C-alpha cells in the first residue's frame, strides 16, 4: 500500500509540474526565429519580448486560455492538499471522492484551454499586431505538455475515484 501511495503522490506532483511548465513557459507556438505562448511573443534573434495585450484581435480567446490554465493549476494544487488532508481524516474504506472531483475539474480546465488554443491559433497568429510574422510556426513543447497534463490529471482523477483508504 505504501508503494501505491508513493506512486499516486509522485504522479500528482508530476501532473502539477506539467501544468506549471505548460502555463508559464514560452513555447506554445514556435518558429525558427520566435516563440510565443499565451502571455508574450519573443523574437529569438533579437531577444526581445512583447506582451500579448488587448490590442490583439483574438485577445479574448487568449484570456480564456490563460484563465483556464491558471484554474487548472490551482485545482491540481488544491486537489493535492485535499488528498493529504483526506489521507489523515478519512475513515478506513472510504473513497477520495472530493480529491477526485477537484482533480477532474483541473482536467476539464486543461482540456478547455488547449481546445480553445487549438481552435483559435490560426486567427491569433495571423494578427498584424505582432512585430514579426508568426503564422509560419508549429506547436511547441509547452502545448504538448499541456495535452500530457490533461491525460495525467484525467488518470489521476480516476485513480482517486477508485482508490479506497486502506490500513
C-alpha positions in Angstrom: 0.0 0.0 0.0 2.9 2.4 0.8 4.3 1.9 -2.7 0.9 2.6 -4.3 0.6 5.8 -2.1 4.1 6.9 -3.1 3.2 6.3 -6.8 0.0 8.3 -6.6 1.8 11.2 -4.8 4.6 11.3 -7.4 2.0 11.1 -10.3 0.1 14.0 -8.8 3.2 16.1 -8.3 4.2 15.3 -11.9 0.8 16.5 -13.1 1.2 19.8 -11.2 4.7 20.3 -12.6 3.5 19.7 -16.1 0.7 22.3 -15.6 3.1 24.8 -14.2 5.6 24.4 -17.0 3.0 24.5 -19.8 1.3 27.6 -18.3 4.5 29.6 -17.6 7.0 28.6 -20.4 7.1 30.4 -23.7 6.8 27.6 -26.2 3.1 27.1 -27.2 3.8 28.2 -30.8 7.4 28.2 -32.1 9.2 29.0 -35.3 12.8 29.5 -36.5 13.1 33.0 -35.0 10.3 33.3 -32.5 8.4 31.6 -29.7 5.1 32.6 -28.3 2.7 31.4 -25.6 -0.4 32.7 -24.0 1.4 35.6 -22.3 4.0 37.0 -24.7 5.8 36.6 -28.0 9.6 36.6 -28.1 11.9 37.0 -31.1 14.9 34.7 -30.5 17.3 36.5 -32.8 16.9 39.9 -31.1 16.0 38.6 -27.6 13.0 41.0 -27.3 9.7 40.0 -25.9 6.3 41.6 -26.4 3.3 41.0 -24.1 0.1 39.9 -25.7 -2.4 42.7 -24.7 -5.9 43.8 -25.6 -4.6 45.3 -28.8 -4.6 41.8 -30.4 -7.7 40.8 -32.3 -8.1 37.4 -30.6 -7.2 38.6 -27.1 -10.4 37.3 -25.6 -9.5 33.8 -26.7 -6.1 34.1 -25.2 -7.6 35.4 -21.9 -9.8 32.3 -21.8 -6.8 30.1 -22.3 -4.8 32.0 -19.6 -7.7 31.8 -17.1 -8.4 28.1 -17.6 -4.7 27.1 -17.4 -4.3 29.1 -14.2 -7.5 27.5 -12.8 -6.3 24.0 -13.7 -3.0 24.6 -12.0 -4.8 25.9 -8.9 -7.3 23.0 -8.9 -4.4 20.5 -9.2 -2.6 22.0 -6.2 -5.8 22.2 -4.1 -6.6 18.6 -5.0 -3.2 17.5 -3.7 -3.7 19.4 -0.4 -7.2 17.9 -0.1 -5.7 14.4 -0.8 -3.2 14.9 2.0 -5.9 16.1 4.4 -8.2 13.2 3.4 -5.4 10.8 3.9 -5.3 11.5 7.6 -9.0 12.3 8.1 -10.9 9.7 6.2 -12.1 6.5 7.8 -10.8 3.2 6.5 -12.6 2.0 3.4 -13.8 5.4 2.3 -13.0 6.8 -1.1 -11.2 10.1 -2.0 -14.2 11.5 -3.9 -13.6 15.2 -3.1 -10.0 14.9 -4.3 -11.2 13.1 -7.4 -13.8 15.8 -8.2 -11.2 18.6 -7.8 -8.7 16.8 -10.0 -11.3 16.1 -12.7 -12.1 19.9 -12.6 -8.4 20.5 -13.2 -8.6 18.1 -16.1 -11.6 19.8 -17.6 -9.9 23.2 -17.4 -6.8 22.0 -19.2 -8.9 20.4 -21.9 -10.9 23.7 -22.4 -7.7 25.8 -22.5 -5.9 23.6 -25.0 -9.0 23.1 -27.1 -9.6 26.9 -27.3 -5.9 27.4 -28.3 -6.1 24.7 -30.9 -9.3 26.1 -32.4 -8.2 29.8 -32.4 -4.4 29.6 -33.1 -4.7 30.4 -36.8 -6.6 33.6 -36.2 -4.4 34.6 -33.3 -1.1 34.1 -35.2 -2.4 35.9 -38.3 -2.8 39.0 -36.2 -0.9 42.1 -37.6 -0.1 43.3 -34.1 2.9 41.0 -33.9 6.3 42.7 -34.7 7.4 39.7 -36.8 5.5 37.1 -38.8 4.4 34.2 -36.6 1.9 32.4 -38.7 4.5 30.0 -40.1 5.2 28.1 -37.0 4.3 24.9 -35.2 3.1 23.8 -31.9 5.8 23.9 -29.2 6.6 21.6 -26.3 4.5 23.6 -23.8 1.4 22.9 -25.9 2.3 19.2 -25.9 3.0 19.2 -22.2 -0.5 20.8 -21.7 -2.0 17.8 -23.5 0.1 15.4 -21.5 -1.0 17.2 -18.3 -4.6 16.7 -19.4 -4.1 12.9 -19.7 -2.2 12.8 -16.3 -4.9 14.8 -14.5 -7.6 12.6 -16.0 -5.9 9.4 -15.0 -5.1 10.8 -11.5 -8.8 11.9 -11.1 -10.0 8.4 -12.0 -7.4 6.8 -9.7 -8.6 8.9 -6.7 -12.2 7.9 -7.5 -11.3 4.2 -7.4 -8.8 4.4 -4.5 -10.0 3.4 -1.1 -8.3 4.3 2.1 -6.7 1.1 3.5 -4.7 0.4 6.5 
